[in-house]
Amino acid sequence: MGVEKYAEKLDDYFERLEDGKAKKIKPSHVLRVISKLKKKAEKLNEEIEVTEKESKKDRLKRKVLIAREHIKRAELLLDKITPAVK
């Protein structure tokens, strides 16, 4: 899955949160998304190291930044749902 798919999942989770359905969001699912985004960012960083073309490096760096932003969003969501679940 690409970063876009994880962003869509996070958007769905935030919609549920806004609709008052936070109990339906499992923290384990959010943690899984965070884990996968971190792995994706690591993979992109490894690709940056071996890439020689500057334009491709720039594009990959932007993807890493986007993945990090989604990780922050997911962590924020996790903070919001954890008290709601308890």
ZATI-776296 format. One record per atom (N, C-alpha, C, O): residue in one letter; atom name; x, y, z. Coordinates in Angstrom, 3 decimals, decimal comma. Atoms other than C-alpha are relative to their C-alpha. Layout:
% ZATI-776296
<marvo resn="a" name="CA" east="X" north="Y" up="Z"/>
...
This chain:
% ZATI-776296
<marvo resn="m" name="N" east="0,832" north="-1,186" up="0,000"/>
<marvo resn="m" name="CA" east="0,000" north="0,000" up="0,000"/>
<marvo resn="m" name="C" east="0,868" north="1,237" up="0,000"/>
<marvo resn="m" name="O" east="1,903" north="1,296" up="0,664"/>
<marvo resn="g" name="N" east="-0,732" north="-1,253" up="0,037"/>
<marvo resn="g" name="CA" east="1,167" north="3,456" up="-0,780"/>
<marvo resn="g" name="C" east="-0,445" north="0,936" up="1,109"/>
<marvo resn="g" name="O" east="-1,410" north="0,660" up="1,822"/>
<marvo resn="v" name="N" east="0,299" north="-0,988" up="-1,027"/>
<marvo resn="v" name="CA" east="1,123" north="6,469" up="1,491"/>
<marvo resn="v" name="C" east="-1,429" north="0,526" up="-0,178"/>
<marvo resn="v" name="O" east="-2,099" north="0,850" up="0,802"/>
<marvo resn="e" name="N" east="1,337" north="-0,519" up="0,272"/>
<marvo resn="e" name="CA" east="-2,106" north="7,597" up="-0,210"/>
<marvo resn="e" name="C" east="-1,076" north="-0,856" up="0,651"/>
<marvo resn="e" name="O" east="-2,039" north="-0,326" up="1,204"/>
<marvo resn="k" name="N" east="0,992" north="0,912" up="-0,584"/>
<marvo resn="k" name="CA" east="-4,019" north="4,519" up="0,964"/>
<marvo resn="k" name="C" east="-0,067" north="0,171" up="1,511"/>
<marvo resn="k" name="O" east="-1,150" north="0,147" up="2,097"/>
<marvo resn="y" name="N" east="-0,017" north="-0,199" up="-1,452"/>
<marvo resn="y" name="CA" east="-2,913" north="5,062" up="4,555"/>
<marvo resn="y" name="C" east="-0,632" north="1,341" up="0,356"/>
<marvo resn="y" name="O" east="-1,294" north="1,463" up="1,387"/>
<marvo resn="a" name="N" east="0,620" north="-1,311" up="-0,226"/>
<marvo resn="a" name="CA" east="-3,965" north="8,713" up="4,294"/>
<marvo resn="a" name="C" east="-1,524" north="-0,133" up="-0,078"/>
<marvo resn="a" name="O" east="-2,245" north="0,478" up="0,711"/>
<marvo resn="e" name="N" east="1,437" north="0,220" up="0,125"/>
<marvo resn="e" name="CA" east="-7,406" north="7,570" up="3,148"/>
<marvo resn="e" name="C" east="-0,549" north="-0,697" up="1,246"/>
<marvo resn="e" name="O" east="-1,621" north="-0,344" up="1,737"/>
<marvo resn="k" name="N" east="0,421" north="0,686" up="-1,224"/>
<marvo resn="k" name="CA" east="-7,643" north="5,205" up="6,123"/>
<marvo resn="k" name="C" east="-0,087" north="0,981" up="1,160"/>
<marvo resn="k" name="O" east="-1,050" north="0,964" up="1,928"/>
<marvo resn="l" name="N" east="0,008" north="-0,988" up="-1,077"/>
<marvo resn="l" name="CA" east="-6,731" north="8,025" up="8,482"/>
<marvo resn="l" name="C" east="-1,177" north="0,962" up="-0,159"/>
<marvo resn="l" name="O" east="-1,818" north="1,332" up="0,824"/>
<marvo resn="d" name="N" east="1,144" north="-0,871" up="0,244"/>
<marvo resn="d" name="CA" east="-9,332" north="10,258" up="6,846"/>
<marvo resn="d" name="C" east="-1,299" north="-0,672" up="0,448"/>
<marvo resn="d" name="O" east="-2,154" north="-0,033" up="1,061"/>
<marvo resn="d" name="N" east="1,184" north="0,743" up="-0,431"/>
<marvo resn="d" name="CA" east="-11,957" north="7,558" up="7,418"/>
<marvo resn="d" name="C" east="-0,097" north="-0,042" up="1,528"/>
<marvo resn="d" name="O" east="-1,178" north="0,117" up="2,093"/>
<marvo resn="y" name="N" east="-0,009" north="0,038" up="-1,463"/>
<marvo resn="y" name="CA" east="-10,912" north="7,264" up="11,062"/>
<marvo resn="y" name="C" east="-0,385" north="1,358" up="0,585"/>
<marvo resn="y" name="O" east="-1,136" north="1,427" up="1,558"/>
<marvo resn="f" name="N" east="0,343" north="-1,336" up="-0,496"/>
<marvo resn="f" name="CA" east="-11,128" north="11,033" up="11,552"/>
<marvo resn="f" name="C" east="-1,485" north="0,299" up="-0,227"/>
<marvo resn="f" name="O" east="-2,107" north="0,966" up="0,599"/>
<marvo resn="e" name="N" east="1,434" north="-0,172" up="0,232"/>
<marvo resn="e" name="CA" east="-14,623" north="11,021" up="9,986"/>
<marvo resn="e" name="C" east="-0,803" north="-0,716" up="1,067"/>
<marvo resn="e" name="O" east="-1,788" north="-0,177" up="1,572"/>
<marvo resn="r" name="N" east="0,679" north="0,739" up="-1,061"/>
<marvo resn="r" name="CA" east="-15,693" north="8,352" up="12,461"/>
<marvo resn="r" name="C" east="0,085" north="0,748" up="1,321"/>
<marvo resn="r" name="O" east="-0,885" north="0,813" up="2,076"/>
<marvo resn="l" name="N" east="-0,193" north="-0,752" up="-1,232"/>
<marvo resn="l" name="CA" east="-14,251" north="10,412" up="15,281"/>
<marvo resn="l" name="C" east="-0,946" north="1,200" up="0,040"/>
<marvo resn="l" name="O" east="-1,559" north="1,472" up="1,073"/>
<marvo resn="e" name="N" east="0,886" north="-1,158" up="0,073"/>
<marvo resn="e" name="CA" east="-16,203" north="13,482" up="14,140"/>
<marvo resn="e" name="C" east="-1,470" north="-0,401" up="0,124"/>
<marvo resn="e" name="O" east="-2,281" north="0,355" up="0,658"/>
<marvo resn="d" name="N" east="1,384" north="0,471" up="-0,061"/>
<marvo resn="d" name="CA" east="-19,395" north="11,421" up="13,831"/>
<marvo resn="d" name="C" east="-0,344" north="-0,606" up="1,363"/>
<marvo resn="d" name="O" east="-1,453" north="-1,102" up="1,562"/>
<marvo resn="g" name="N" east="0,246" north="0,543" up="-1,328"/>
<marvo resn="g" name="CA" east="-19,041" north="10,313" up="17,452"/>
<marvo resn="g" name="C" east="0,105" north="-1,509" up="0,071"/>
<marvo resn="g" name="O" east="-0,448" north="-2,125" up="0,982"/>
<marvo resn="k" name="N" east="-0,146" north="1,457" up="0,045"/>
<marvo resn="k" name="CA" east="-18,100" north="6,752" up="16,547"/>
<marvo resn="k" name="C" east="1,427" north="-0,425" up="0,326"/>
<marvo resn="k" name="O" east="1,963" north="-1,360" up="-0,269"/>
<marvo resn="a" name="N" east="-1,390" north="0,281" up="-0,353"/>
<marvo resn="a" name="CA" east="-14,678" north="6,749" up="18,184"/>
<marvo resn="a" name="C" east="0,163" north="-1,397" up="0,578"/>
<marvo resn="a" name="O" east="1,232" north="-1,995" up="0,458"/>
<marvo resn="k" name="N" east="-0,098" north="1,339" up="-0,590"/>
<marvo resn="k" name="CA" east="-15,458" north="3,490" up="19,973"/>
<marvo resn="k" name="C" east="0,207" north="-1,078" up="-1,050"/>
<marvo resn="k" name="O" east="0,721" north="-2,156" up="-0,752"/>
<marvo resn="k" name="N" east="-0,160" north="0,982" up="1,075"/>
<marvo resn="k" name="CA" east="-15,491" north="1,723" up="16,619"/>
<marvo resn="k" name="C" east="1,421" north="-0,034" up="-0,558"/>
<marvo resn="k" name="O" east="1,775" north="-0,946" up="-1,305"/>
<marvo resn="i" name="N" east="-1,383" north="-0,048" up="0,478"/>
<marvo resn="i" name="CA" east="-11,882" north="2,721" up="15,941"/>
<marvo resn="i" name="C" east="0,864" north="-0,747" up="1,001"/>
<marvo resn="i" name="O" east="0,949" north="-0,368" up="2,169"/>
<marvo resn="k" name="N" east="-0,861" north="0,786" up="-0,885"/>
<marvo resn="k" name="CA" east="-9,527" north="0,141" up="17,369"/>
<marvo resn="k" name="C" east="1,401" north="0,603" up="0,014"/>
<marvo resn="k" name="O" east="1,985" north="0,838" up="-1,043"/>
<marvo resn="p" name="N" east="-1,360" north="-0,542" up="-0,076"/>
<marvo resn="p" name="CA" east="-6,226" north="1,535" up="18,650"/>
<marvo resn="p" name="C" east="1,022" north="-0,887" up="-0,713"/>
<marvo resn="p" name="O" east="2,005" north="-0,389" up="-1,262"/>
<marvo resn="s" name="N" east="-0,942" north="0,906" up="0,672"/>
<marvo resn="s" name="CA" east="-4,493" north="-1,558" up="17,276"/>
<marvo resn="s" name="C" east="0,049" north="0,267" up="-1,504"/>
<marvo resn="s" name="O" east="1,094" north="0,107" up="-2,134"/>
<marvo resn="h" name="N" east="0,013" north="-0,308" up="1,436"/>
<marvo resn="h" name="CA" east="-5,593" north="-0,574" up="13,762"/>
<marvo resn="h" name="C" east="0,797" north="1,268" up="-0,293"/>
<marvo resn="h" name="O" east="1,522" north="1,346" up="-1,285"/>
<marvo resn="v" name="N" east="-0,750" north="-1,245" up="0,179"/>
<marvo resn="v" name="CA" east="-4,190" north="2,929" up="14,168"/>
<marvo resn="v" name="C" east="1,490" north="-0,265" up="0,188"/>
<marvo resn="v" name="O" east="2,321" north="0,270" up="-0,546"/>
<marvo resn="l" name="N" east="-1,409" north="0,349" up="-0,217"/>
<marvo resn="l" name="CA" east="-0,960" north="1,486" up="15,562"/>
<marvo resn="l" name="C" east="0,579" north="-0,736" up="-1,199"/>
<marvo resn="l" name="O" east="1,748" north="-0,553" up="-1,540"/>
<marvo resn="r" name="N" east="-0,462" north="0,721" up="1,191"/>
<marvo resn="r" name="CA" east="-0,729" north="-0,796" up="12,538"/>
<marvo resn="r" name="C" east="0,276" north="0,985" up="-1,133"/>
<marvo resn="r" name="O" east="1,271" north="0,847" up="-1,845"/>
<marvo resn="v" name="N" east="-0,210" north="-1,009" up="1,037"/>
<marvo resn="v" name="CA" east="-1,114" north="2,190" up="10,196"/>
<marvo resn="v" name="C" east="1,285" north="0,782" up="0,283"/>
<marvo resn="v" name="O" east="2,067" north="1,046" up="-0,630"/>
<marvo resn="i" name="N" east="-1,225" north="-0,716" up="-0,375"/>
<marvo resn="i" name="CA" east="1,610" north="4,058" up="12,123"/>
<marvo resn="i" name="C" east="1,225" north="-0,840" up="-0,335"/>
<marvo resn="i" name="O" east="2,195" north="-0,344" up="-0,907"/>
<marvo resn="s" name="N" east="-1,123" north="0,903" up="0,271"/>
<marvo resn="s" name="CA" east="3,900" north="1,047" up="11,879"/>
<marvo resn="s" name="C" east="0,291" north="-0,101" up="-1,497"/>
<marvo resn="s" name="O" east="1,447" north="-0,045" up="-1,917"/>
<marvo resn="k" name="N" east="-0,196" north="0,129" up="1,440"/>
<marvo resn="k" name="CA" east="3,344" north="0,671" up="8,153"/>
<marvo resn="k" name="C" east="0,523" north="1,293" up="-0,616"/>
<marvo resn="k" name="O" east="1,351" north="1,262" up="-1,527"/>
<marvo resn="l" name="N" east="-0,507" north="-1,278" up="0,505"/>
<marvo resn="l" name="CA" east="3,888" north="4,380" up="7,530"/>
<marvo resn="l" name="C" east="1,473" north="0,186" up="0,351"/>
<marvo resn="l" name="O" east="2,243" north="0,703" up="-0,457"/>
<marvo resn="k" name="N" east="-1,410" north="-0,108" up="-0,394"/>
<marvo resn="k" name="CA" east="7,162" north="4,256" up="9,472"/>
<marvo resn="k" name="C" east="0,872" north="-0,887" up="-0,878"/>
<marvo resn="k" name="O" east="1,961" north="-0,482" up="-1,284"/>
<marvo resn="k" name="N" east="-0,750" north="0,902" up="0,875"/>
<marvo resn="k" name="CA" east="8,311" north="1,261" up="7,424"/>
<marvo resn="k" name="C" east="0,128" north="0,584" up="-1,406"/>
<marvo resn="k" name="O" east="1,175" north="0,483" up="-2,046"/>
<marvo resn="k" name="N" east="-0,011" north="-0,612" up="1,333"/>
<marvo resn="k" name="CA" east="7,357" north="3,072" up="4,220"/>
<marvo resn="k" name="C" east="1,009" north="1,150" up="-0,049"/>
<marvo resn="k" name="O" east="1,747" north="1,295" up="-1,024"/>
<marvo resn="a" name="N" east="-0,949" north="-1,116" up="-0,061"/>
<marvo resn="a" name="CA" east="9,340" north="6,160" up="5,301"/>
<marvo resn="a" name="C" east="1,434" north="-0,518" up="0,009"/>
<marvo resn="a" name="O" east="2,303" north="0,050" up="-0,653"/>
<marvo resn="e" name="N" east="-1,344" north="0,592" up="-0,029"/>
<marvo resn="e" name="CA" east="12,372" north="3,974" up="6,085"/>
<marvo resn="e" name="C" east="0,400" north="-0,508" up="-1,384"/>
<marvo resn="e" name="O" east="1,526" north="-0,303" up="-1,835"/>
<marvo resn="k" name="N" east="-0,274" north="0,533" up="1,339"/>
<marvo resn="k" name="CA" east="12,107" north="2,271" up="2,705"/>
<marvo resn="k" name="C" east="0,310" north="1,140" up="-0,979"/>
<marvo resn="k" name="O" east="1,218" north="1,033" up="-1,802"/>
<marvo resn="l" name="N" east="-0,250" north="-1,154" up="0,867"/>
<marvo resn="l" name="CA" east="11,905" north="5,648" up="0,962"/>
<marvo resn="l" name="C" east="1,365" north="0,620" up="0,290"/>
<marvo resn="l" name="O" east="2,071" north="1,020" up="-0,635"/>
<marvo resn="n" name="N" east="-1,318" north="-0,535" up="-0,354"/>
<marvo resn="n" name="CA" east="14,964" north="6,887" up="2,878"/>
<marvo resn="n" name="C" east="1,116" north="-0,868" up="-0,557"/>
<marvo resn="n" name="O" east="2,135" north="-0,350" up="-1,013"/>
<marvo resn="e" name="N" east="-0,999" north="0,907" up="0,574"/>
<marvo resn="e" name="CA" east="16,897" north="3,800" up="1,780"/>
<marvo resn="e" name="C" east="0,108" north="0,211" up="-1,512"/>
<marvo resn="e" name="O" east="1,198" north="0,179" up="-2,083"/>
<marvo resn="e" name="N" east="0,002" north="-0,228" up="1,451"/>
<marvo resn="e" name="CA" east="15,861" north="4,453" up="-1,806"/>
<marvo resn="e" name="C" east="0,688" north="1,320" up="-0,340"/>
<marvo resn="e" name="O" east="1,365" north="1,428" up="-1,363"/>
<marvo resn="i" name="N" east="-0,660" north="-1,295" up="0,215"/>
<marvo resn="i" name="CA" east="17,033" north="8,065" up="-1,506"/>
<marvo resn="i" name="C" east="1,512" north="-0,173" up="-0,002"/>
<marvo resn="i" name="O" east="2,212" north="0,431" up="-0,815"/>
<marvo resn="e" name="N" east="-1,445" north="0,210" up="-0,121"/>
<marvo resn="e" name="CA" east="20,488" north="6,859" up="-0,478"/>
<marvo resn="e" name="C" east="0,613" north="-0,608" up="-1,258"/>
<marvo resn="e" name="O" east="1,747" north="-0,283" up="-1,609"/>
<marvo resn="v" name="N" east="-0,569" north="0,680" up="1,162"/>
<marvo resn="v" name="CA" east="20,946" north="4,703" up="-3,573"/>
<marvo resn="v" name="C" east="-0,331" north="0,693" up="-1,326"/>
<marvo resn="v" name="O" east="0,242" north="0,366" up="-2,365"/>
<marvo resn="t" name="N" east="0,401" north="-0,709" up="1,218"/>
<marvo resn="t" name="CA" east="19,298" north="7,051" up="-6,071"/>
<marvo resn="t" name="C" east="1,031" north="1,069" up="-0,348"/>
<marvo resn="t" name="O" east="1,507" north="1,800" up="0,521"/>
<marvo resn="e" name="N" east="-0,980" north="-0,981" up="0,456"/>
<marvo resn="e" name="CA" east="21,643" north="9,177" up="-8,153"/>
<marvo resn="e" name="C" east="-0,658" north="1,232" up="-0,605"/>
<marvo resn="e" name="O" east="-0,084" north="2,319" up="-0,556"/>
<marvo resn="k" name="N" east="0,683" north="-1,088" up="0,692"/>
<marvo resn="k" name="CA" east="19,130" north="11,353" up="-10,009"/>
<marvo resn="k" name="C" east="-0,618" north="0,965" up="1,027"/>
<marvo resn="k" name="O" east="-1,414" north="0,560" up="1,874"/>
<marvo resn="e" name="N" east="0,447" north="-1,003" up="-0,972"/>
<marvo resn="e" name="CA" east="18,447" north="14,594" up="-8,102"/>
<marvo resn="e" name="C" east="-1,509" north="0,202" up="-0,004"/>
<marvo resn="e" name="O" east="-2,112" north="0,376" up="1,055"/>
<marvo resn="s" name="N" east="1,448" north="-0,219" up="0,067"/>
<marvo resn="s" name="CA" east="14,877" north="14,996" up="-9,343"/>
<marvo resn="s" name="C" east="-0,754" north="-1,129" up="0,716"/>
<marvo resn="s" name="O" east="-1,770" north="-0,895" up="1,370"/>
<marvo resn="k" name="N" east="0,637" north="1,129" up="-0,676"/>
<marvo resn="k" name="CA" east="13,997" north="11,524" up="-8,086"/>
<marvo resn="k" name="C" east="0,216" north="0,103" up="1,512"/>
<marvo resn="k" name="O" east="-0,685" north="-0,206" up="2,293"/>
<marvo resn="k" name="N" east="-0,271" north="-0,180" up="-1,430"/>
<marvo resn="k" name="CA" east="15,674" north="12,239" up="-4,736"/>
<marvo resn="k" name="C" east="-0,958" north="1,027" up="0,596"/>
<marvo resn="k" name="O" east="-1,489" north="0,827" up="1,689"/>
<marvo resn="d" name="N" east="0,915" north="-1,034" up="-0,480"/>
<marvo resn="d" name="CA" east="13,584" north="15,391" up="-4,372"/>
<marvo resn="d" name="C" east="-1,419" north="-0,549" up="0,147"/>
<marvo resn="d" name="O" east="-2,100" north="-0,278" up="1,136"/>
<marvo resn="r" name="N" east="1,337" north="0,582" up="-0,047"/>
<marvo resn="r" name="CA" east="10,397" north="13,499" up="-5,158"/>
<marvo resn="r" name="C" east="-0,135" north="-0,973" up="1,180"/>
<marvo resn="r" name="O" east="-1,153" north="-0,980" up="1,871"/>
<marvo resn="l" name="N" east="0,028" north="0,953" up="-1,106"/>
<marvo resn="l" name="CA" east="11,253" north="10,767" up="-2,652"/>
<marvo resn="l" name="C" east="0,030" north="0,713" up="1,351"/>
<marvo resn="l" name="O" east="-0,620" north="0,278" up="2,302"/>
<marvo resn="k" name="N" east="-0,048" north="-0,781" up="-1,244"/>
<marvo resn="k" name="CA" east="12,086" north="13,355" up="0,023"/>
<marvo resn="k" name="C" east="-1,364" north="0,590" up="0,322"/>
<marvo resn="k" name="O" east="-1,759" north="0,642" up="1,487"/>
<marvo resn="r" name="N" east="1,352" north="-0,518" up="-0,217"/>
<marvo resn="r" name="CA" east="8,648" north="14,907" up="-0,461"/>
<marvo resn="r" name="C" east="-0,921" north="-1,100" up="0,514"/>
<marvo resn="r" name="O" east="-1,762" north="-0,863" up="1,381"/>
<marvo resn="k" name="N" east="0,812" north="1,129" up="-0,456"/>
<marvo resn="k" name="CA" east="7,079" north="11,477" up="-0,030"/>
<marvo resn="k" name="C" east="0,295" north="-0,328" up="1,462"/>
<marvo resn="k" name="O" east="-0,613" north="-0,654" up="2,227"/>
<marvo resn="v" name="N" east="-0,371" north="0,255" up="-1,399"/>
<marvo resn="v" name="CA" east="9,009" north="10,981" up="3,211"/>
<marvo resn="v" name="C" east="-0,659" north="1,040" up="0,902"/>
<marvo resn="v" name="O" east="-1,188" north="0,698" up="1,959"/>
<marvo resn="l" name="N" east="0,633" north="-1,057" up="-0,793"/>
<marvo resn="l" name="CA" east="7,746" north="14,334" up="4,498"/>
<marvo resn="l" name="C" east="-1,505" north="-0,232" up="0,133"/>
<marvo resn="l" name="O" east="-2,079" north="-0,019" up="1,202"/>
<marvo resn="i" name="N" east="1,433" north="0,288" up="-0,032"/>
<marvo resn="i" name="CA" east="4,187" north="13,387" up="3,599"/>
<marvo resn="i" name="C" east="-0,277" north="-1,171" up="0,947"/>
<marvo resn="i" name="O" east="-1,227" north="-1,129" up="1,727"/>
<marvo resn="a" name="N" east="0,172" north="1,153" up="-0,894"/>
<marvo resn="a" name="CA" east="4,561" north="10,029" up="5,370"/>
<marvo resn="a" name="C" east="0,145" north="0,427" up="1,454"/>
<marvo resn="a" name="O" east="-0,616" north="-0,028" up="2,308"/>
<marvo resn="r" name="N" east="-0,192" north="-0,473" up="-1,371"/>
<marvo resn="r" name="CA" east="5,860" north="11,793" up="8,488"/>
<marvo resn="r" name="C" east="-1,195" north="0,807" up="0,490"/>
<marvo resn="r" name="O" east="-1,584" north="0,707" up="1,654"/>
<marvo resn="e" name="N" east="1,193" north="-0,771" up="-0,369"/>
<marvo resn="e" name="CA" east="2,889" north="14,172" up="8,453"/>
<marvo resn="e" name="C" east="-1,159" north="-0,926" up="0,338"/>
<marvo resn="e" name="O" east="-1,911" north="-0,676" up="1,280"/>
<marvo resn="h" name="N" east="1,070" north="0,959" up="-0,271"/>
<marvo resn="h" name="CA" east="0,521" north="11,214" up="8,286"/>
<marvo resn="h" name="C" east="0,257" north="-0,776" up="1,291"/>
<marvo resn="h" name="O" east="-0,683" north="-1,148" up="1,993"/>
<marvo resn="i" name="N" east="-0,342" north="0,647" up="-1,274"/>
<marvo resn="i" name="CA" east="2,367" north="9,554" up="11,155"/>
<marvo resn="i" name="C" east="-0,430" north="0,902" up="1,151"/>
<marvo resn="i" name="O" east="-1,001" north="0,428" up="2,133"/>
<marvo resn="k" name="N" east="0,418" north="-0,958" up="-1,039"/>
<marvo resn="k" name="CA" east="1,788" north="12,702" up="13,230"/>
<marvo resn="k" name="C" east="-1,514" north="0,011" up="0,138"/>
<marvo resn="k" name="O" east="-2,041" north="0,022" up="1,250"/>
<marvo resn="r" name="N" east="1,468" north="0,024" up="-0,035"/>
<marvo resn="r" name="CA" east="-1,893" north="12,687" up="12,272"/>
<marvo resn="r" name="C" east="-0,510" north="-1,260" up="0,691"/>
<marvo resn="r" name="O" east="-1,442" north="-1,205" up="1,494"/>
<marvo resn="a" name="N" east="0,425" north="1,265" up="-0,595"/>
<marvo resn="a" name="CA" east="-2,206" north="9,023" up="13,239"/>
<marvo resn="a" name="C" east="0,257" north="0,001" up="1,506"/>
<marvo resn="a" name="O" east="-0,562" north="-0,497" up="2,278"/>
<marvo resn="e" name="N" east="-0,298" north="-0,067" up="-1,429"/>
<marvo resn="e" name="CA" east="-0,519" north="9,648" up="16,589"/>
<marvo resn="e" name="C" east="-0,988" north="0,921" up="0,713"/>
<marvo resn="e" name="O" east="-1,393" north="0,639" up="1,841"/>
<marvo resn="l" name="N" east="1,008" north="-0,895" up="-0,558"/>
<marvo resn="l" name="CA" east="-2,901" north="12,546" up="17,219"/>
<marvo resn="l" name="C" east="-1,332" north="-0,728" up="0,143"/>
<marvo resn="l" name="O" east="-1,999" north="-0,615" up="1,172"/>
<marvo resn="l" name="N" east="1,226" north="0,779" up="-0,040"/>
<marvo resn="l" name="CA" east="-5,842" north="10,301" up="16,379"/>
<marvo resn="l" name="C" east="0,052" north="-1,018" up="1,137"/>
<marvo resn="l" name="O" east="-0,922" north="-1,187" up="1,871"/>
<marvo resn="l" name="N" east="-0,150" north="0,992" up="-1,063"/>
<marvo resn="l" name="CA" east="-4,526" north="7,629" up="18,717"/>
<marvo resn="l" name="C" east="-0,160" north="0,650" up="1,373"/>
<marvo resn="l" name="O" east="-0,793" north="0,076" up="2,259"/>
<marvo resn="d" name="N" east="0,166" north="-0,718" up="-1,260"/>
<marvo resn="d" name="CA" east="-4,290" north="10,177" up="21,530"/>
<marvo resn="d" name="C" east="-1,461" north="0,348" up="0,259"/>
<marvo resn="d" name="O" east="-1,915" north="0,321" up="1,403"/>
<marvo resn="k" name="N" east="1,389" north="-0,386" up="-0,157"/>
<marvo resn="k" name="CA" east="-7,873" north="11,234" up="20,891"/>
<marvo resn="k" name="C" east="-0,904" north="-1,194" up="0,289"/>
<marvo resn="k" name="O" east="-1,854" north="-1,072" up="1,061"/>
<marvo resn="i" name="N" east="0,891" north="1,150" up="-0,182"/>
<marvo resn="i" name="CA" east="-9,386" north="7,741" up="20,756"/>
<marvo resn="i" name="C" east="0,332" north="-0,817" up="1,232"/>
<marvo resn="i" name="O" east="-0,540" north="-1,501" up="1,768"/>
<marvo resn="t" name="N" east="-0,373" north="0,820" up="-1,154"/>
<marvo resn="t" name="CA" east="-7,462" north="6,158" up="23,597"/>
<marvo resn="t" name="C" east="-0,848" north="0,345" up="1,230"/>
<marvo resn="t" name="O" east="-1,354" north="-0,577" up="1,870"/>
<marvo resn="p" name="N" east="0,883" north="-0,285" up="-1,140"/>
<marvo resn="p" name="CA" east="-9,377" north="8,063" up="26,333"/>
<marvo resn="p" name="C" east="-1,453" north="-0,380" up="-0,293"/>
<marvo resn="p" name="O" east="-2,181" north="-0,769" up="0,619"/>
<marvo resn="a" name="N" east="1,373" north="0,308" up="0,350"/>
<marvo resn="a" name="CA" east="-12,635" north="7,483" up="24,424"/>
<marvo resn="a" name="C" east="-0,287" north="-1,491" up="0,109"/>
<marvo resn="a" name="O" east="-1,422" north="-1,891" up="0,368"/>
<marvo resn="v" name="N" east="0,173" north="1,449" up="-0,043"/>
<marvo resn="v" name="CA" east="-12,069" north="3,721" up="24,379"/>
<marvo resn="v" name="C" east="-0,078" north="-0,493" up="1,440"/>
<marvo resn="v" name="O" east="-0,801" north="-1,446" up="1,731"/>
<marvo resn="k" name="N" east="-0,072" north="0,466" up="-1,379"/>
<marvo resn="k" name="CA" east="-11,346" north="3,396" up="28,088"/>
<marvo resn="k" name="C" east="-1,279" north="0,167" up="0,747"/>
<marvo resn="k" name="O" east="-1,357" north="-0,187" up="1,923"/>
